[in-house]
């Protein structure tokens, strides 16, 4: 009969413990079921966390502020019980040790039992009980059978909570990644739109450059031609695209080439716009070496795309005008 009583109650309590979702819930279920069955009037449940024991629940105590919320391993009977992994019993404690009370009065317990909760020989918690009478053989057998079940459920609950925590972190990480992916996609769409707009703008300016009746080309700060229109290529006798990469000095008469880099540097420093050749007859040199009179207008272009400050040059063949003047 005693064995049947122990097994049935342990099974019933273990089933309740499996439904607990938090450690405080488990502590409440364990103490609420244990204390009435064994005749304990007061109980406290401590869970082991690293090198300390943390109070997770209690039963029947009247002064919760007097209960220690955390106990270091080896500190007091509870801490010592966790270190030794053995029960500690105090019979007939002094009157000022603890008061078990109700609405009608209070009295001193006759028994204090400190019990380790083990799982695979590892302490996962400690239960401290106070009772007005000593536990009998049936109650002791019940405690011995229940505590391992409590230890198993504590470990399972911790694993479940850790799994839930990992799942929650994974979900949050997935949400963050989804938001980042959405932001990246939005940025990609914006960048594509900007690139399309830039290409359209570049094509628009290129059309203007190519349709102008004067020769036009762009020179970087090193004096290298990086862009030219068909009219300039025609004026200087080059095929399409052959002027790009040439030095601008290649388009000037030999007697001017040596001092032109200094003139170009002075213009880059002074900036603004300039009509070249005022009072001077400027001449350009074709690919075949022939020279012809030209008018040249210069203006600075801002640094765009890391190209540095560039110079825009417009060139006009004034051979007919010179002939008319003569």
Beta strands, then each sheet from edge to edge (+ up, - down):
strand 1: 40-49
strand 2: 52-59
strand 3: 70-72
strand 4: 88-91
strand 5: 99-101
strand 6: 106-108
strand 7: 111-119
strand 8: 122-131
strand 9: 215-219
strand 10: 225-228
strand 11: 273-276
strand 12: 282-285
strand 13: 291-301
strand 14: 310-317
sheet 1: 3+ 2- 1+ 8- 7+ 4-
sheet 2: 5+ 6-
sheet 3: 10+ 9- 14+ 13- 11+
sheet 4: 10+ 9- 14+ 13- 12+
end
